[in-house]
Amino acid sequence: MKVLVTVKEVAAVEDEFQIDGTSIDETYLEYDLNEWDDYAVEEAVQLQENGIADEVVAVTIGPERSEETIRMALAKGADRAIRVWDDALADTDLLDVGAKTRILSAVVAEEDPDLVLSGVQADDDGFGATGVSLADEIDYEWAAVVNDLDHDALEGENVAKVHRELEGGVEELTDVEFPAVLTIQTGINEPRYASLRGIRMAQRKEIDPKTLADLGLDAEAVANDLELTDMYEPESEGDATYFEGGPEDEAAQLADLLREKGVGAQ
């Protein structure tokens, strides 16, 4: 079984930051592997460790900078990686789901995986739609928000038994035939830390850079329907009270405020 894992580099913002036009100034950003994708990578690596998957391939859409992030997936156990980028994507503020779907479906056509794992959503845009949209485009069966995958049931079978979260705290147990796309929820496993040995080995693993032309696509295929028109820090609607002084002073001020609000009054 070949497993393809989609991963994304996301930016974490410091507590104090400045907005530059329609983006946050780069000096206030740190980049890391998307949290949901980290769980997807771990699930794929566990499938390989349990003798179910023969190969784990990670794929990302991102500039050269994102190679550092995708190497984390390699350090955790992925066998090789694909990075898709093109000049046609360079000026895009926010890549929409349709464009990502067309790119990833072209990768699937080349790799022909039995199973595609994708994080439920990304920390930055939070669309939560790419995995399901990809499944529809490539005509794979799918299950979304998967929080448990029965590895034992996969051995010698062509069906995945999955648990998935539904609204209202309901959980569904369902069978999904391969080839399939599963979007992975946080908590399905415990993502490992990349070991020093894994990090060293990742430097020797292949990251295959691909342009749109390499995938048989052109700029029209990734035409973006989204336009970022403004970015601002919303005003806080909360009413916070700050106490000053030592612990005793702060405790006295808190007690006075609680009495004023009628808390504890008989």
KENUDREN-367289 format. One line per 3 residues: number of its first residue (from 1); their letters; for each residue x, y, z of N, C-alpha, C, CB. Coordinates in steps of 0.1 Angstrom, whole numbers, m for minus. Glycine has a CB too. Layout:
NUM) a) X:Y:Z:X:Y:Z:X:Y:Z:X:Y:Z | ...
END
This chain:
1) mkv) 8:m12:0:0:0:0:9:12:0:m9:0:12 | 6:22:m9:12:35:m9:3:45:m2:16:39:m23 | 9:53:7:1:63:14:7:77:10:2:61:30
4) lvt) m1:86:6:2:99:3:m3:109:13:m3:104:m12 | 5:117:19:1:126:30:3:140:25:9:123:43 | m8:148:26:m7:162:22:m3:170:35:m20:167:16
7) vke) 7:178:33:12:186:45:13:201:41:25:181:50 | 12:209:50:12:224:47:21:231:58:m2:230:47 | 28:241:53:36:250:62:27:261:66:49:255:55
10) vaa) 26:264:79:17:275:83:26:284:92:5:269:92 | 21:296:93:29:307:100:22:308:114:29:320:92 | 31:309:124:27:312:138:30:327:140:33:303:148
13) ved) 21:334:146:23:348:148:27:351:163:10:356:145 | 37:360:165:40:364:178:29:372:185:54:372:178 | 30:373:198:19:380:205:19:395:201:22:380:220
16) efq) 30:401:199:31:415:194:35:414:179:40:423:202 | 27:421:170:31:420:156:26:433:149:25:408:149 | 30:435:137:26:446:129:21:441:116:38:456:127
19) idg) 11:448:111:5:444:98:11:453:87:m11:445:98 | 15:447:76:21:454:65:12:451:53:36:449:62 | 3:461:50:m6:460:39:m17:449:42:1:456:26
22) tsi) m17:438:34:m27:428:36:m20:415:42:m34:424:23 | m9:417:48:m2:406:54:5:410:67:8:399:45 | 9:401:75:17:404:87:32:404:84:15:393:98
25) det) 38:414:89:53:416:86:60:403:89:58:428:95 | 69:399:79:76:386:80:84:385:93:85:385:68 | 89:396:98:98:395:110:90:390:122:103:409:113
28) yle) 77:390:122:69:385:133:63:371:131:57:395:136 | 68:364:121:63:351:117:73:340:119:58:351:103 | 68:329:124:77:316:125:69:305:118:80:312:139
31) ydl) 75:297:110:69:287:102:70:273:108:74:287:87 | 60:265:106:60:252:112:50:243:104:57:252:127 | 51:230:107:42:220:101:28:222:107:47:206:103
34) new) 18:223:99:4:224:103:0:213:113:m6:224:91 | m6:217:124:m9:208:135:m17:195:130:m17:215:146 | m27:197:123:m36:186:118:m27:177:109:m48:191:111
37) ddy) m19:182:101:m11:174:92:0:166:99:m4:183:82 | 4:171:111:13:164:119:7:150:124:17:172:132 | m6:151:127:m13:138:131:m14:129:119:m26:142:137
40) ave) m16:135:107:m18:127:95:m5:120:92:m22:135:83 | 7:127:93:20:121:91:22:109:100:31:132:92 | 19:112:113:21:101:123:13:89:120:17:106:137
43) eav) 0:91:116:m8:79:112:m2:71:100:m23:84:109 | 3:78:91:9:72:79:21:64:83:12:82:68 | 30:70:91:42:63:96:39:51:104:51:73:104
46) qlq) 28:52:113:24:40:120:19:29:111:14:44:131 | 12:32:101:8:22:91:19:15:85:m1:29:80 | 30:22:83:42:16:77:49:7:87:52:27:71
49) eng) 50:13:100:57:5:110:49:m8:113:58:13:123 | 36:m8:111:28:m20:114:27:m29:102:14:m16:118 | 35:m26:92:36:m35:80:24:m34:70:37:m49:85
52) iad) 16:m23:72:5:m22:63:8:m13:51:m7:m15:71 | 16:m3:53:20:6:42:34:3:38:19:21:46 | 36:2:24:50:0:19:58:13:17:48:m7:6
55) evv) 51:24:15:57:36:12:49:48:17:61:38:m3 | 55:58:23:48:70:27:54:82:20:49:72:43 | 46:89:12:51:100:4:44:113:9:48:98:m11
58) avt) 51:123:13:45:136:17:45:146:5:53:142:29 | 35:154:4:34:164:m6:30:177:m1:24:159:m18 | 36:188:m5:32:201:m1:32:210:m13:42:206:10
61) igp) 24:221:m11:24:232:m21:31:244:m14:9:235:m26 | 42:248:m18:49:259:m11:62:263:m17:51:255:3 | 67:274:m14:80:279:m20:92:271:m14:82:294:m17
64) ers) 104:275:m18:116:267:m14:117:268:1:128:273:m20 | 113:278:8:114:280:22:107:268:29:107:293:27 | 96:263:23:88:252:30:95:239:30:75:251:23
67) eet) 107:238:23:114:225:24:118:222:38:126:225:15 | 121:232:46:125:229:60:113:223:67:129:243:67 | 101:227:64:89:221:71:87:207:66:77:230:69
70) irm) 87:205:53:85:191:48:95:182:53:83:192:33 | 107:187:56:118:178:60:114:172:74:131:185:61 | 106:179:82:101:174:94:93:162:92:93:185:102
73) ala) 85:161:82:77:149:79:87:138:75:67:152:67 | 97:141:68:107:131:64:115:126:77:117:137:54 | 118:135:86:125:132:98:116:123:107:129:144:106
76) kga) 103:124:106:94:116:114:91:102:107:81:123:116 | 96:100:95:94:87:89:89:86:75:85:79:97 | 85:97:69:81:96:55:93:93:46:74:110:50
79) dra) 90:85:36:101:80:27:107:91:18:97:68:20 | 98:99:12:102:109:3:91:120:2:105:103:m12 | 94:131:m5:85:142:m5:85:149:m18:89:152:6
82) irv) 74:155:m21:72:163:m33:68:177:m29:60:156:m42 | 74:187:m35:71:201:m33:67:207:m46:83:209:m26 | 55:212:m46:50:219:m58:50:234:m57:35:214:m61
85) wdd) 56:240:m66:56:255:m66:59:260:m80:67:261:m57 | 54:272:m83:55:278:m96:54:293:m95:44:272:m105 | 60:300:m105:59:314:m105:45:319:m105:67:320:m117
88) ala) 36:311:m111:22:315:m112:15:315:m98:14:305:m121 | 22:309:m88:16:309:m75:22:319:m66:18:295:m69 | 33:325:m70:42:334:m62:34:346:m56:54:338:m69
91) dtd) 25:352:m64:18:364:m60:5:361:m54:17:373:m72 | 2:349:m51:m11:345:m45:m11:347:m30:m15:331:m48 | m20:355:m25:m21:358:m11:m26:346:m3:m29:370:m8
94) lld) m37:340:m9:m44:329:m2:m49:319:m13:m56:334:6 | m43:308:m14:m46:298:m24:m60:291:m20:m35:287:m25 | m69:292:m29:m83:287:m26:m83:272:m28:m93:293:m35
97) vga) m94:266:m23:m95:251:m22:m95:245:m36:m108:247:m15 | m102:252:m46:m102:247:m59:m88:245:m65:m110:255:m68 | m80:255:m64:m66:255:m69:m58:244:m63:m59:269:m67
100) ktr) m59:243:m49:m52:232:m42:m56:219:m47:m53:234:m27 | m69:217:m49:m75:204:m53:m69:200:m67:m90:205:m54 | m69:210:m76:m64:207:m90:m49:203:m89:m66:218:m99
103) ils) m41:209:m81:m27:206:m80:m25:192:m74:m20:217:m71 | m32:190:m62:m30:177:m55:m36:165:m64:m37:178:m42 | m47:168:m71:m52:157:m79:m42:153:m90:m65:161:m86
106) avv) m34:163:m95:m24:160:m105:m13:151:m99:m18:173:m111 | m9:154:m86:1:146:m79:m5:132:m77:4:153:m66 | m17:131:m73:m23:117:m71:m23:109:m84:m38:119:m66
109) aee) m26:116:m96:m25:109:m109:m11:103:m111:m29:119:m120 | m1:111:m107:13:106:m109:17:95:m100:23:117:m108 | 13:96:m87:17:87:m76:8:75:m75:18:95:m63
112) dpd) m4:76:m78:m14:65:m77:m14:58:m64:m11:54:m88 | m17:66:m53:m16:61:m40:m29:53:m37:m15:72:m29 | m28:43:m27:m40:36:m23:m48:44:m12:m36:22:m17
115) lvl) m40:52:m5:m47:60:6:m40:74:6:m45:52:20 | m49:84:8:m45:98:9:m49:102:23:m50:107:m2 | m40:107:31:m43:113:44:m40:128:44:m34:106:55
118) sgv) m50:135:49:m49:149:49:m54:154:63:m57:156:38 | m48:165:68:m53:171:81:m67:176:78:m44:182:86 | m75:176:89:m89:181:87:m89:195:82:m96:180:101
121) qad) m80:204:88:m80:218:83:m66:223:86:m90:226:91 | m64:235:82:m51:242:84:m52:253:94:m45:248:71 | m41:255:102:m41:265:112:m44:279:107:m28:265:120
124) ddg) m39:282:94:m40:296:89:m53:299:83:m29:298:79 | m57:291:72:m70:295:65:m82:288:71:m69:292:51 | m81:276:77:m92:270:84:m103:266:75:m97:278:95
127) fga) m101:264:62:m111:260:53:m118:247:56:m106:260:38 | m109:237:60:m114:224:63:m121:217:51:m124:225:74 | m117:219:39:m124:214:27:m115:207:17:m131:225:21
130) tgv) m102:209:18:m93:204:8:m93:189:6:m79:208:11 | m93:181:17:m93:167:16:m106:161:10:m92:161:30 | m117:166:14:m130:162:8:m131:166:m7:m142:167:16
133) sla) m127:178:m10:m127:183:m23:m118:175:m32:m123:198:m24 | m106:171:m27:m97:162:m35:m103:149:m38:m84:161:m27 | m110:143:m27:m116:130:m29:m127:130:m40:m122:125:m16
136) dei) m134:141:m40:m145:143:m51:m138:144:m65:m153:155:m48 | m127:151:m65:m121:154:m78:m115:141:m84:m110:164:m77 | m109:132:m76:m102:120:m80:m111:108:m79:m89:118:m73
139) dye) m123:110:m75:m133:99:m74:m129:88:m64:m136:93:m88 | m123:92:m53:m120:82:m42:m131:83:m32:m106:86:m36 | m133:71:m25:m142:72:m13:m135:80:m3:m145:57:m8
142) waa) m142:85:7:m136:94:17:m144:93:30:m136:108:12 | m137:97:41:m143:99:54:m136:111:60:m141:86:63 | m144:120:66:m138:133:71:m138:132:87:m146:145:66
145) vvn) m129:140:92:m128:141:107:m126:127:114:m140:148:113 | m116:120:109:m114:106:114:m106:107:126:m107:98:103 | m111:102:137:m103:102:150:m99:88:155:m112:108:161
148) dld) m101:78:146:m96:65:149:m96:56:137:m104:58:161 | m85:49:134:m83:40:123:m79:27:128:m74:46:112 | m87:17:125:m84:3:130:m73:m3:121:m96:m6:130
151) hda) m60:m3:126:m49:m9:118:m50:m24:116:m36:m5:125 | m55:m31:127:m56:m45:126:m65:m49:114:m61:m51:139 | m76:m42:113:m86:m45:103:m81:m43:89:m99:m37:105
154) leg) m70:m35:87:m65:m32:74:m56:m43:68:m57:m19:75 | m51:m52:77:m42:m62:72:m50:m72:62:m36:m70:84 | m45:m72:50:m51:m81:40:m65:m77:35:m52:m95:46
157) env) m69:m66:39:m83:m61:36:m82:m49:26:m91:m57:48 | m93:m47:19:m94:m35:10:m103:m25:16:m98:m40:m4 | m105:m25:29:m115:m17:35:m109:m11:48:m128:m24:38
160) akv) m111:2:50:m106:8:62:m118:10:72:m100:22:59 | m117:6:84:m127:8:94:m123:20:102:m129:m5:104 | m131:31:101:m128:43:107:m138:48:117:m125:54:97
163) hre) m134:55:127:m143:63:136:m142:78:132:m140:61:151 | m153:84:131:m153:98:127:m162:107:136:m156:100:112 | m158:119:139:m166:128:147:m178:134:139:m158:139:153
166) leg) m190:134:145:m201:141:139:m205:153:149:m213:132:136 | m214:161:145:m218:172:153:m226:167:165:m227:182:145 | m225:174:176:m232:171:188:m226:160:196:m246:167:184
169) gve) m213:157:194:m206:147:202:m209:133:197:m210:148:216 | m215:131:186:m218:118:180:m206:113:173:m231:118:171 | m204:100:174:m193:93:167:m198:82:158:m182:87:177
172) elt) m193:82:146:m198:72:136:m187:62:133:m202:79:123 | m190:49:132:m181:39:128:m185:35:114:m181:26:138 | m176:36:104:m180:33:90:m168:26:83:m183:46:83
175) dve) m172:19:72:m162:13:64:m160:21:51:m167:m2:60 | m147:22:47:m144:30:35:m135:21:27:m136:43:39 | m139:19:14:m131:10:5:m120:18:m1:m141:5:m6
178) fpa) m109:11:m3:m97:18:m10:m100:17:m25:m84:10:m6 | m94:27:m32:m86:38:m27:m95:48:m20:m78:45:m39 | m89:55:m11:m97:64:m2:m89:76:2:m102:57:10
181) vlt) m96:87:6:m91:99:12:m96:100:26:m94:111:4 | m88:101:36:m92:103:50:m87:116:55:m88:91:59 | m96:125:61:m91:137:67:m89:134:82:m100:149:64
184) iqt) m78:137:88:m74:132:101:m76:143:111:m59:128:101 | m82:139:122:m85:148:133:m73:148:144:m98:145:140 | m71:159:150:m61:159:161:m66:149:172:m59:173:167
187) gin) m57:143:179:m60:133:190:m61:119:185:m73:137:195 | m60:116:172:m61:102:167:m49:94:172:m62:102:152 | m38:101:174:m25:95:179:m17:105:187:m17:89:167
190) epr) m5:102:189:4:111:196:16:113:187:9:105:210 | 16:124:180:27:127:170:41:126:177:26:140:163 | 50:119:171:64:118:176:72:130:174:71:106:170
193) yas) 82:132:182:92:142:180:102:136:170:99:147:193 | 107:144:161:118:140:152:131:138:160:120:150:141 | 136:126:159:148:123:166:160:129:158:150:107:167
196) lrg) 172:130:165:184:135:159:188:126:147:195:136:169 | 186:113:149:189:104:138:180:106:126:189:89:143 | 167:108:129:157:111:119:160:123:111:143:111:125
199) irm) 164:134:119:167:147:112:179:146:103:169:157:123 | 189:138:107:201:136:99:197:128:86:212:129:107 | 189:118:88:185:109:77:176:117:67:177:97:82
202) aqr) 168:127:73:159:135:64:167:143:54:150:143:73 | 179:147:58:187:155:49:191:148:36:200:160:56 | 191:134:37:195:126:26:183:121:18:203:114:30
205) kei) 171:123:23:159:119:16:155:128:5:147:117:26 | 148:123:m5:145:131:m17:133:140:m15:142:121:m28 | 135:153:m19:124:162:m21:123:166:m35:125:175:m11
208) dpk) 113:161:m42:112:163:m56:104:176:m59:105:151:m63 | 111:187:m64:104:199:m68:97:198:m81:114:211:m68 | 85:202:m81:77:201:m94:70:215:m96:66:190:m93
211) tla) 70:218:m109:63:230:m114:49:226:m119:71:238:m125 | 41:236:m122:28:232:m128:29:225:m141:19:245:m130 | 39:229:m149:41:222:m162:45:207:m160:52:229:m170
214) dlg) 53:205:m149:57:191:m146:45:182:m143:66:190:m134 | 34:188:m138:22:181:m135:11:182:m146:16:186:m122 | 15:188:m157:6:189:m168:m5:200:m166:m1:176:m171
217) lda) m1:210:m158:m11:221:m155:m5:234:m160:m13:222:m140 | m13:244:m161:m9:257:m165:m14:267:m155:m13:261:m179 | m11:280:m157:m15:290:m147:m31:291:m146:m10:304:m152
220) eav) m38:288:m157:m52:289:m157:m58:279:m147:m58:287:m170 | m51:267:m146:m56:257:m137:m56:261:m122:m48:244:m139 | m48:270:m119:m47:275:m105:m52:289:m103:m33:273:m99
223) and) m60:293:m113:m66:307:m111:m74:308:m98:m76:310:m123 | m71:318:m91:m76:319:m77:m89:328:m77:m65:325:m68 | m99:323:m71:m112:330:m69:m112:339:m57:m123:321:m69
226) lel) m102:338:m48:m101:345:m36:m92:357:m37:m96:337:m24 | m96:368:m32:m88:380:m32:m88:386:m17:m93:391:m42 | m76:387:m12:m75:393:2:m74:408:0:m62:388:9
229) tdm) m85:415:6:m86:429:4:m82:437:16:m101:432:0 | m82:431:28:m78:439:39:m74:430:50:m90:448:44 | m65:435:59:m62:428:71:m60:437:83:m48:420:69
232) yep) m66:434:94:m66:443:105:m68:435:118:m77:454:104 | m63:441:129:m65:434:142:m78:439:148:m53:438:152 | m88:430:150:m101:434:155:m100:440:169:m110:422:155
235) ese) m109:449:171:m110:455:185:m115:445:195:m118:468:184 | m110:446:206:m114:437:217:m128:442:223:m104:436:228 | m137:432:224:m150:436:229:m151:432:244:m161:429:222
238) gda) m141:426:249:m141:422:263:m138:434:272:m131:411:266 | m143:433:285:m140:443:295:m132:437:306:m154:449:301 | m119:439:305:m110:433:315:m106:443:326:m97:427:308
241) tyf) m104:438:338:m100:446:349:m86:441:353:m110:446:361 | m76:450:354:m63:446:358:m61:452:372:m52:452:348 | m56:443:381:m52:447:395:m37:449:396:m57:436:404
244) egg) m34:459:403:m20:462:405:m16:461:420:m16:476:400 | m3:459:423:1:457:436:6:443:439:m9:462:446 | 8:440:452:12:427:456:0:418:457:19:428:470
247) ped) 3:405:461:m8:395:461:m19:399:471:m3:382:466 | m16:405:483:m26:409:492:m35:420:487:m20:413:505 | m28:430:480:m35:441:474:m44:437:463:m25:452:469
250) eaa) m39:428:455:m47:423:444:m59:415:449:m39:414:434 | m57:407:459:m68:399:465:m79:408:471:m63:389:476 | m75:419:477:m84:428:483:m92:435:472:m77:439:492
253) qla) m86:439:461:m92:446:450:m102:436:444:m82:451:440 | m98:423:442:m107:413:436:m120:411:445:m100:400:434 | m118:411:458:m129:409:468:m138:421:467:m123:407:482
256) dll) m133:433:466:m141:445:465:m150:444:452:m133:458:465 | m143:440:441:m150:440:428:m161:429:428:m140:437:417 | m159:418:434:m169:407:435:m181:412:444:m163:394:441
259) rek) m178:419:455:m189:424:463:m197:434:455:m184:430:475 | m190:443:448:m197:453:439:m206:446:429:m186:462:432 | m201:435:423:m209:428:413:m220:419:419:m200:420:404
262) gvg) m220:418:433:m231:410:439:m227:395:440:m244:412:432 | m215:392:437:m211:378:438:m210:374:453:m198:375:430 | m216:363:457:m216:358:470:m225:366:480:m202:360:475
265) aq) m233:375:475:m242:382:483:m254:373:487:m248:395:476 | m258:374:500:m269:366:504:m283:373:503:m267:362:519
END
